[in-house]
């Protein structure tokens, strides 16, 4: 089934004011916890750095396992995945969200195994570990092992699609966000190998899936996702394609990471969850970020006063000063920044945009026409 949707503003529908007032409020940190998930035992044990976001209470909760992509360079230098915008949407609907870093990534033990130009083999190697991850998480008393959703972005999207034919116990569906793998070594025609990989993964793939691809994806472009989808479904795979066109928030490859992307992927996802018998109704409200008071830290236009930032990000702040209100600008000790404007929840969105890049907590520096930053040790 090929769905083509426009970029519409669904945000008001996602968070109804009446529901937000009636539902209990989640803690701001979503009960975030980092654990080392143990797979195997003895000499064969692997410990995976895993981020958990949990609703209040003891559960058991339906489980979402979000699988990360692969950045360029050494996987060990990759920061742990959090996907805060997406994690919030699932936790507020009562899901426990797990984000494991696979072997060889970040602080996880083991090694990342490359399969060269055989992209199907690469996906199946990752899927073997995903299978073990699901089995390990299913042993937790706060997990409902009969209601599991797999999610993957980029390389993680390709990897979870390899699970579609594995009949993993409890897994009811798969979300694929810009899934694929771009192996550009010499003598590899990676586009053809990628299409062939999806054809291989489609054979016997009975678990239903929904795919999200945008036209301005810096990895795949506009045409390649349609070829991948056609190869997968022609081989027997069960999938829906949401081809949403241009992503106004930037590179469509990062749509799933962006708070602006929620308006694109949540409505089709809600329908998909209803089809496969997983919950979609909001159970918890999110706390709104209070507007901090104006401080005398610096003049609003004093670009050099901002802490942590390099010249490039100071220039971004200079451009922020020309944006209309309501607006907010957030900074992190890592030097990352985030901002939002012309939205009533600009403070929340600025913090979310900053944290998506920084992978750590951020603090508001300016709101509307005021500096709200206080000197911090």
N, C-alpha and C positions, 0 to 999 in steps of 0.2 A: 504494500500500500504506500503510495507516494504522496506525502502531504506537503504542500507548498504554502508557507505562511508568511505574512508580512510582519514587520517589526511594529507591533502595537504596544500601547501602554496598558499592561494588565496589572500593574502594581496595586492599584486601588482595589481590584478584585481579590488579589492575593491576601491582603491584610484588611479585612473588613473591620471598621471601628467598633462595631458592637461586639464581634467575637473577641477582639483584642481586650476589651474591657472585661468580658465575662470569664475569660480563661486565666488560669494561674500563670504567673510570670516566670519565665526561665531566668536563671542566673546569667549575668552578662558573659561569663566565660564558658557557658554551655557545659559546665562540669568537665572541662577539658582535663584529660589525664594522658600521660605518655607512659606506655608500658613496653616491656620487651617480651614479645609474643614468642613462645618456645615451640618450635617444630622439630619433631624427631627426638632422639635421646642419645646420651653418651657421645661417642666420637662423631656421630652423625647429626648432632643437634645444631639447629640454626636458630638464632635469636633475632627477631625482626623488630626494629623500632616502630612502634605503632601508636598513633594518636587516636584517642577515644573521645567522643562527645556523647553525653548521656542525658536523657530526660531525668527529672526528679523521680525518686522512688526506686524500688528494687526490681521492677519488671515482672515477668520477662517481656522484653521489647522486640518488635520486629527489627531485623538487622539490615543495615546498608554497609556494604564493603566498597570503598572507593579506591580505585587503583590508579596510581600516578603515572605520568609520562616520563620520558627519558630526556634530560637536558643534554646538550653537547658537553664533551669533556668527561672527566673521571666521575663515575656515578657516586663515588664515596664523598665527593664534595657537594652533592646535591642536598639541599635542605629538606627537612621532613615536610611532607605534604599536609596541608590543613584544609584547603578549599572551603574557606570560611563561609562564603555566600551560600554555597550549596549545603554545607553541613547544617547551617542554621535552619534552612527550609525543611530538612528532614527531621532534625531534633524537635522542632516546634510541632511536628506532626506525630511525635511519640516514638521515633526510631532511635535506636542506638547506632551511631555512626563510627565505623572503624576505618582508619586510613593506614594500612601497613606499608612500610618501605620494604620492597622486595630485596632479596639477597644481593649484597654488594652495594646497595644504595644507602647513603647517609650513615647512620650509626648501626645499621643492621650488619650482622656477621655474614660469612659466606662470600661468594663472588658472583658478579654478573657474568653470565655465559652468553657469548655472541655466537650466532649461527651463520654469520656471513650473509650472502645474498639469498639464502633460503629463509625468507621471511615467515613462511608457514611454520617452519621448524622453530624459529625464534618465539613465535606466539605460543606454540605448544609447550616449550620449555617454561615460559612464564606461567602458563595455565597449570602446570603440575604443581607449582608453588601456591597458586591461588586456591587450588583444590585443598591443599593442606591447611591454608589459612582459614578457609571456611569451616573445615572440620574442627580446627582448634578453637575458633571463636564460638562454634556451636556448643562447646562443652561448658561455656560460661552459664551460670544460673540466671543471669539477667538477660539472656538471649532466647528469643523464641525461634527455635531451630526449624520450625515449619514455615516461617515467613522471612525469606531472605531475598534481597535485591543486590545484584552486582552492578557496579558503575565503573566506567573506565574513561580516562581522557588521554588522547594521543596514543602513545605506546601502550598505556594501560587500557585504552579502548580496544585496540587490536587484541590484547591479551585476554580480556574478558570475553571477547567474541569466540575465542578458542574454547571457552567453557560452555558455549551454547549446545555442544554435542556431548557433553560429559554427564548429563543427567545428575548434577550435584544435588544431594538430598536437601530439600527445603528451598532451593533456589527457584523462584517463580518467574523472574524476568531479568533483563539486562538493559542498561542504558549505555550507549556508545556515543561519546562526545569526541568528534574529530579523530576517531581511531585510525591508526596506521603506523607505519614505521618507514622512515626514509633512510635507506642504507645506500650511501653515495660512493662507496669504495670503487676503485677502478674495475672495469669489466662487469659491473652489475647494472643491469637495466632495472632499476629498483621499481619504477612504476609498473612494469609488467609483472615483476615478482610479487608486488603488493596485490595486484588484482588476482593473480593466481593463488595467492595465500587465502584471500577471502573466498575464492571458489572452493578451495580445500576445506576451509572451516565451515562452509555451508552444508557440506555433506553430513546428513544425520543430525543437523542442528535443530533440535526440537524446542529448545527454550526460546520463548518469544523475546524479541528485542526491539528497541526503538533507537534510531540513529539521528544525530544532529550534526549537520555540516553547513558551513556558510561559504558564500562565494569568495570573500576576501580572506581566505585561509592561506597564510604564507607558506604552508607545507604542501597542501594538496590542490589549491586553486579551485576552480568551479567544476571542471569536467571529470576529474579523477574520482571523486566520491560516487558519482552516478555509475561509473564503471565498476567500482568495488561492490556497490549495492546490487547491481544487476548480476554480477558473478556469484555473489553469496546466495541470492534468492533463486537464481536459475539452478543452483546446485541443491536446492531444497530447504535452505535456511528460512526461518520465519522472522521477518523484520518489517518495520515501518521506517520510512525515510522522511525526516523533516528537513527540507532544504529551505532555509530561512532567508536566503539572499545575503545582502551586505550586513555586516554587524557594525552598527554605528559607533560602538564603544572601542573600536580598534581592530586588531587582528582577530578574525573569527576563530583562529586556532585556540585562543585563550578565552572564548566566550564563557565556558563553564566556570572559569575562575573569577569572572567579573560579576559584581552585584547587578550591573546593567543586563547581564545575560539571563537573569531569573525570569524576566518578563517574556523571554523567548521560549525557554525550555520547560518552565513549570506547567503551563496549561496542557500541552500534549502529554507531559509526564503524568499529570493528574488523571487524565483519561486512561492512560496506559495502566496505571496502578489500579484503577477501578476494574479494568478488564481482567487483570490477573489476580484479583482478590487481595490486594494490599491496601493499607489505610492511606487516605489522602486528606482527611479533615484536620484542620488546625486544632491542636489540643492545648498549646501553651502560647502565651503572648511573649513578644520580645520586649525587653526594657528599652525605652527611648533614652538617648544620651542627653542629659540636661545641658543647657547652654551655660558654659562656664562664664564667670564674671570677667569683665575687662580688667586687665592688669596694666601696670606701668613698666613692664619689661622692656618695651621698645616702641618706637613709633611704627605704625602699620606699614609705612612705605620704606622702612629701614631694612633693606634686603640683606645687608651684611650681618644683621643682628641674629638671624636664624641660626640656631645651633645645629651641629652634625652635618650640615648640607655642603655639597660641593658646588662649584660655580654653575654647573648644568642645572641642578635642582633649584638653585637660587633664581635662575632665569625662569623656571617654571612658576615659581612664586610670583615673579614680576608679572607674568601673564595672568595669573590668578587674580591679581589686583584689578584687572580690567573686566572681570566677569561680573554678571549681575547677581544680586542677592535674591533669595537667601543662598549663602555660600559658606563653605568651611574648608580649611586647609589643615592637614594632619601631618606629623613628622614622626620618625622613628630614630632610635639611637643608631641604627644601621645606616642612616643617611637616606632611607627611602621616604617617599612622600605620597600623599593621596589627597584628592580634593573632590568636591562636588558643588554644584550650583543649580539655582532655579528649581530646587526641590525642597519640600517642607522638612524632609528628613536628611538634609544636607550633612549634618554633623555625623549621623550614623554612617552614611555612605562614604564620607571622606575617610573615616576611620577604617571602614571595611576595605576601601581601595588601597589604603596604605598598608594594612595588615596582609593583604593578598600578596604584595610584593616583598614586604619585610619579613614575613613568616614569624613575626613577633608582635608584641603590643605596640600601639601607636598612641600619640597624644595630640589633642587639638592645639594648633598654634594660633590660628586666626579664625574668627567667625564674623561674617558680615563685614563691618568696618572696624572691628576691634581686635587687638592682640589679646588673647586669653591665656597665653603661655606664662607660667610662673617659673622662675629660675629653679632648676632641679640639680641636686648634687649627683 
